[in-house]
Amino acid sequence: MRINVTRSSLPDFEEFCREIQGLWDSRWLTNMGDKHQALEEALEAYLGIPHVTLFTNGHLALETALAALHLPKGGEVITTPYTFVSTTHAISRNGLVPVFADIKPEDYTLDPEKVKALITEKTVAILPVHVYGRLCDVEAFEALGKAYKLPIFYDAAHAFGVTKEGVSSACFGDMAMYSFHATKVFHTIEGGALAYREDSLVQLLNDLKNFGIRGPEEVAYIGGNAKMSEFQAAMGLCNLRQLEEEIQKRGRVVEQYNARLAGREGIILAGTQPGVSPNHAYYPVVFDGYKYSRDEVFDRLAFQDIVPRKYFYPLTNDSECYRSLPTGGKDKTPLAAHVADRVLTLPLYADLAPEDVDRICDIILK
Ligand SMILES: Cc1ncc(COP(=O)(O)O)c(C=O)c1O
């Protein structure tokens, strides 16, 4: 049977049916119903943050977050090219200009020093990404934000469930965006959320995700439609109950990979970050000076019907639509380019069988 890079976890079928049963009576299927309300409250409690606003996906959450601050059109947002293209598109689709800074080789997150060097009077925000759930240098970004009076938005799409010294990834920066896509550690089929402290943003974000409608006869803003439905929220309520188990099961797969692949020449594993409790969202491996190139390993696995992912490749600043920007083109961010050309994320999901992990490692090593 084919092994894909990921496989969605699902709650117990009966449990999900119980969760959605009331919808057949209420007939309230979307537009911020009871499930939506319950999930927002549950996530605020879980993440330890005053406000969580749900969205129909992570991308629209990020796009709306940038829109909510009314940043001046043409303003520059410094970000990483080592990300999913959604991050960069969210900037551009707000009429802002992405400026790409290079990454830190040790954890592939945006390098605060490289960001600092690119700050000008045109800079309006900084948008780092917690790549693979590995946290950015949050202290350095906080200091940068304060020193230059710039908002810090984290793309925390990968970092749900990650904590640093007990503090959740939601608590860093002005806002954090989570993706609850079906492939994520915690999902609502499609879905996303913004986590933040600022009280005045609650009403604004709720309006913006619902066409800018403030009341039955009042349209306050030019908004879009990014509402999470009751079915998505119900899936989230069920999945939140099994989140710890999900992370533990993934952790076992990670341990098995580590035991087989650690210490091999030319194979670089992600390792752990001090004080950080991981969510085991992805298992990235960089083949740098290994007997097979990344593409050869990919082909050998694909030949056996095992499908890893070249994630993140290509860099977003090397995509057709961004290459002509001043910081476009992979030569502008050589460290990110080096990793993107060599990385593979291996299959990782809660019920990936130990014998399949062994088979994947055998193919890589032999
Ligand atoms: C880093 C990153 N940012 C943004 C997104 C977009 O999230 P969504 O798919 O929920 O729209 C993703 C999705 O995988 C992602 O990995």
The ligand as a Gaussian input file, in Angstrom:
#p B3LYP/6-31G(d) Opt

LIG

0 1
 C        3.885000      27.507000       6.620000
 C        2.457000      27.529000       6.151000
 N        1.814000      28.715000       6.064000
 C        0.541000      28.774000       5.669000
 C       -0.196000      27.645000       5.345000
 C       -1.602000      27.784000       4.876000
 O       -2.513000      27.129000       5.701000
 P       -3.879000      26.532000       5.115000
 O       -3.541000      25.367000       4.253000
 O       -4.651000      26.146000       6.338000
 O       -4.553000      27.615000       4.353000
 C        0.419000      26.398000       5.427000
 C       -0.329000      25.179000       5.074000
 O        0.134000      24.103000       4.971000
 C        1.792000      26.331000       5.830000
 O        2.441000      25.156000       5.895000

